[in-house]
Amino acid sequence: MKAGKILVYIVSFVFLLVVFFVYTQFNGTPWGKSEQKKAMISYLSEKYQDDFTIRKVRYNPLGSGYYAVASSEQNPNLNFEVAVSPDTENGYADLYPAVLWDSPVADPLKNYILELFPDLVQSRFTVDRQLEEDVGPNIPTYQSLHYDAGYQSVLMIVLKEDWFGKTEKEQAAVYENIEKLAAYLQTSHFPVLTRIYYDTEDYTNRKAIFITESGNIVEVPQK
């Protein structure tokens, strides 16, 4: 009888372990969620120089794992998603810039972009997820930029101009404005992957210059 009870206890314990294992595969672990909550707050605070609140941390078994809904102290009504990301350099990605872009908070940035690119039509720049790749010999790939299409957004500035039709002086003036924009994004704590895209009918003349979230300017070197 005693041996029978021990066997029941062992079987029950193994069963509970199996149940817990299956549960964690679909829902994560309580301690994993607690650790990720702290890590996400630290990541957001360092990136945007603000205090953040993380709502319930969830787990996506089909995606990169843990994700959550967050809001900042300065803009508590703007909710956005933040997630673990194997694609980015720091291991996390978020959609805060896309949410900020649709609020009055982004108005100074929008006005500044129009100052730097006076021929730009306002409908030709926005912040959103970029799911399609613009290809060409003068366009860096999103993979090379460590972009997470699921939990990251891009400030897309599209110019209907031929970059290679510009003189060296005109190109230098554009570079100067791009450097100004990169500096502005950093000082205003609006770090977002930015693409300045020169769209032409000629495939070989399409050109893209990127500003990374850290403020670096990336392009395919001209031959």
C-alpha positions as CSV (number, residue, x, y, z in Angstrom):
1,M,0.0,0.0,0.0
2,K,2.8,2.3,0.9
3,A,4.6,1.6,-2.3
4,G,1.4,2.2,-4.2
5,K,1.0,5.7,-2.6
6,I,4.6,6.5,-3.5
7,L,4.0,5.6,-7.1
8,V,0.9,7.7,-7.1
9,Y,2.9,10.7,-5.8
10,I,5.6,10.2,-8.4
11,V,3.1,9.9,-11.2
12,S,1.3,13.0,-10.0
13,F,4.5,14.9,-9.7
14,V,5.6,14.0,-13.2
15,F,2.2,14.9,-14.5
16,L,2.4,18.3,-12.9
17,L,5.9,18.9,-14.3
18,V,4.6,18.0,-17.8
19,V,1.6,20.3,-17.4
20,F,3.9,23.1,-16.2
21,F,6.3,22.6,-19.0
22,V,3.5,22.7,-21.6
23,Y,2.1,25.8,-20.0
24,T,5.4,27.6,-20.1
25,Q,5.9,26.8,-23.7
26,F,2.8,28.8,-24.5
27,N,2.8,31.4,-21.7
28,G,6.3,31.8,-20.5
29,T,7.3,31.7,-16.9
30,P,6.3,34.0,-14.0
31,W,10.0,34.8,-13.3
32,G,10.7,35.3,-17.0
33,K,7.9,37.8,-17.2
34,S,9.2,39.6,-14.1
35,E,12.7,39.8,-15.5
36,Q,11.5,41.0,-18.9
37,K,9.4,43.7,-17.3
38,K,12.4,45.2,-15.6
39,A,14.6,44.8,-18.7
40,M,11.9,46.4,-21.0
41,I,11.6,49.4,-18.6
42,S,15.4,49.8,-18.5
43,Y,15.6,49.6,-22.4
44,L,12.8,52.2,-22.9
45,S,14.0,54.6,-20.3
46,E,17.6,54.6,-21.7
47,K,16.3,54.9,-25.3
48,Y,13.8,57.7,-24.8
49,Q,15.1,59.4,-21.6
50,D,11.7,59.1,-19.9
51,D,10.1,56.9,-17.2
52,F,7.8,54.1,-18.5
53,T,5.1,51.9,-17.1
54,I,4.8,48.3,-18.4
55,R,1.4,46.7,-18.4
56,K,0.9,42.9,-18.2
57,V,3.8,41.1,-19.9
58,R,2.6,38.4,-22.4
59,Y,4.3,35.6,-24.2
60,N,4.0,34.8,-27.9
61,P,5.3,31.2,-28.6
62,L,5.1,31.7,-32.3
63,G,7.1,35.0,-32.2
64,S,10.2,36.2,-30.4
65,G,8.7,35.5,-26.9
66,Y,7.9,38.1,-24.4
67,Y,6.1,41.3,-25.3
68,A,4.1,43.9,-23.4
69,V,2.1,47.1,-23.7
70,A,3.8,50.2,-22.3
71,S,3.2,54.0,-21.8
72,S,5.5,56.8,-20.8
73,E,5.2,59.2,-17.9
74,Q,5.2,62.2,-20.3
75,N,2.6,60.7,-22.6
76,P,0.6,58.3,-20.4
77,N,-2.3,58.1,-22.9
78,L,-0.1,56.8,-25.7
79,N,0.1,53.0,-25.4
80,F,2.5,51.0,-27.6
81,E,4.0,47.6,-27.8
82,V,7.5,46.6,-26.8
83,A,9.0,43.1,-27.3
84,V,12.1,40.9,-27.1
85,S,13.7,41.0,-30.6
86,P,16.4,38.7,-31.9
87,D,16.8,41.0,-35.0
88,T,17.9,44.2,-33.2
89,E,21.3,44.9,-31.8
90,N,20.1,45.5,-28.2
91,G,17.6,42.6,-28.1
92,Y,14.4,44.7,-27.9
93,A,12.2,46.6,-30.3
94,D,9.2,48.9,-29.8
95,L,6.5,50.9,-31.7
96,Y,6.6,54.1,-29.6
97,P,7.7,56.3,-32.6
98,A,4.7,55.2,-34.7
99,V,2.4,56.1,-31.8
100,L,4.1,59.4,-31.1
101,W,4.0,60.3,-34.8
102,D,0.2,60.3,-34.8
103,S,0.0,62.7,-31.8
104,P,0.7,66.4,-31.4
105,V,4.0,65.5,-29.8
106,A,5.5,64.9,-33.3
107,D,4.4,68.2,-34.8
108,P,7.7,70.0,-34.2
109,L,9.5,67.1,-35.9
110,K,7.2,67.2,-38.9
111,N,7.7,70.9,-39.3
112,Y,11.5,70.5,-39.0
113,I,11.5,67.9,-41.7
114,L,9.6,70.2,-44.0
115,E,12.2,72.9,-43.3
116,L,15.0,70.6,-44.2
117,F,13.3,69.2,-47.3
118,P,11.1,72.1,-48.6
119,D,10.1,70.3,-51.8
120,L,8.7,67.4,-49.8
121,V,5.0,66.8,-50.0
122,Q,3.6,66.1,-46.4
123,S,1.9,62.9,-47.5
124,R,5.2,61.5,-48.6
125,F,6.6,61.1,-45.1
126,T,5.3,59.0,-42.2
127,V,6.3,56.6,-39.5
128,D,5.0,53.1,-39.8
129,R,6.1,49.5,-40.0
130,Q,8.0,48.8,-43.2
131,L,7.1,45.3,-44.4
132,E,8.3,45.5,-48.0
133,E,11.9,45.9,-49.1
134,D,12.8,48.6,-51.6
135,V,15.6,47.0,-53.6
136,G,18.3,48.5,-55.8
137,P,22.1,48.7,-56.0
138,N,22.1,51.9,-53.9
139,I,19.8,50.8,-51.1
140,P,21.0,49.2,-47.9
141,T,18.9,46.1,-46.8
142,Y,16.8,46.2,-43.7
143,Q,18.6,43.0,-42.6
144,S,21.9,44.9,-42.6
145,L,20.3,47.6,-40.4
146,H,19.0,45.0,-37.8
147,Y,15.4,45.9,-38.4
148,D,12.5,44.1,-36.7
149,A,9.5,44.4,-39.0
150,G,7.2,43.1,-36.3
151,Y,8.0,45.5,-33.5
152,Q,9.8,48.4,-35.1
153,S,8.8,51.4,-37.2
154,V,10.5,53.5,-39.9
155,L,10.3,57.2,-40.5
156,M,10.0,57.1,-44.3
157,I,10.8,60.2,-46.3
158,V,10.1,59.7,-50.0
159,L,11.5,62.3,-52.5
160,K,10.5,62.1,-56.2
161,E,14.0,63.2,-57.3
162,D,17.0,61.8,-59.0
163,W,19.8,61.7,-56.5
164,F,22.4,61.1,-59.2
165,G,21.1,64.0,-61.2
166,K,22.3,66.4,-58.5
167,T,25.6,68.1,-58.5
168,E,28.2,67.4,-55.9
169,K,27.3,70.7,-54.2
170,E,23.6,69.8,-54.1
171,Q,24.4,66.4,-52.7
172,A,26.6,67.9,-50.0
173,A,23.7,70.3,-49.0
174,V,21.4,67.3,-48.7
175,Y,24.0,65.4,-46.5
176,E,24.2,68.5,-44.3
177,N,20.4,68.4,-43.8
178,I,20.4,64.7,-43.1
179,E,23.1,65.2,-40.4
180,K,20.9,68.0,-38.9
181,L,17.9,65.6,-38.9
182,A,20.0,62.9,-37.3
183,A,21.1,65.3,-34.5
184,Y,17.6,66.5,-34.0
185,L,16.2,63.0,-33.6
186,Q,18.8,62.3,-30.9
187,T,18.4,65.6,-29.0
188,S,14.6,65.4,-29.1
189,H,14.7,61.8,-27.9
190,F,12.9,60.5,-31.0
191,P,15.3,57.8,-32.0
192,V,13.7,56.1,-35.0
193,L,15.1,54.3,-38.0
194,T,14.8,56.9,-40.8
195,R,14.9,56.3,-44.5
196,I,15.4,59.2,-47.0
197,Y,14.5,57.6,-50.3
198,Y,15.0,59.0,-53.7
199,D,12.4,57.3,-55.9
200,T,12.9,57.3,-59.7
201,E,11.6,55.2,-62.5
202,D,15.2,54.1,-63.2
203,Y,16.0,51.1,-61.0
204,T,19.7,51.9,-60.9
205,N,19.1,55.5,-59.9
206,R,17.0,54.8,-56.8
207,K,18.9,55.9,-53.7
208,A,18.3,55.4,-49.9
209,I,20.1,57.0,-47.1
210,F,19.3,55.7,-43.6
211,I,19.6,57.2,-40.1
212,T,19.8,54.5,-37.5
213,E,18.2,54.7,-34.1
214,S,21.6,55.6,-32.6
215,G,22.0,58.5,-35.1
216,N,24.5,56.9,-37.5
217,I,24.1,57.6,-41.2
218,V,24.2,54.5,-43.5
219,E,24.2,54.2,-47.3
220,V,25.7,52.1,-50.0
221,P,29.0,53.9,-50.9
222,Q,29.0,55.5,-54.4
223,K,31.4,53.9,-56.8
